[in-house]
Amino acid sequence: MHVYRFLSGDDDSSFCHKVTKALSEGWVLYGQPQYVFDAAAGKMRCAQAVTKEVEDQPYDPDKKLTEYE
């Protein structure tokens, strides 16, 4: 099964750490990073999709995506 996650956050080092952690756990970048200005907060936000191929197992919407191995 192929699992998809969309990571997002403020455009700062904590977002970079979030993406780096996902990559270290076997997730792979999917597509280009996205940036948008949040006018209400007055700051940039960014996002990156990641995917991971996991063992054949049934999809469970109540299971955290990070728990798939």
N, C-alpha and C positions, 0 to 999 in steps of 0.2 A: 504494500500500500504506500502511496505517496502522501505525505503530510505537509500541509502548508501553514505558515505563520506570517503575520504581518506585524513587524516590530515598528513602534513609533515612539517619539518622545521629543523633548527639547533638543535643539542642535547644540549639544555640548558633549563633553567627554563621557558622561554617563551613558549616552546613547551609543557611542562608539564601543564602550565596554559591553553593553547589552548585545550588540551585533557580534563582537569578538567572542563572547561567551557562547553564543549560539553556534558559531563556526567551530569552536573547539569541541562542541558536543556532536559534531557530525552534520549540522545543518549546512546547506549550500545556498549562496546568494541566488536570488531569482529576480531577474530584471534589474532596472536601474534604481538607485536611491531617489527619493522624492523629497522636495523641499517646498514649504509653504510659509508665508508670513501670517502669523496669528495676530491680527490687528487688535483684538480685545486684550490680549496679554502683552502685546508689543514685542514679540520675539519670534524667531524662526523655529519651525518644527520640522522634523525630518522623519522619514520612514523607509524601511527596507523589507522587502518580502524575502523569506527563506523557505526552503523545502528540505525534506529528508525522506529517503526511502527507508521503510521499516519492514520488519518481518510481516508475513501474511497474518493478519489478525483482524477481527471485526472492528469496524469503526464504532466508537462509543462517544456520543456527544457530551457525556458527563465527565469524560476522562480529560485531564489536562494534556495539551499537545506535547508538552515537554516530557510526559511520562511514556510516550511511545518510543520503543527501542527497536 
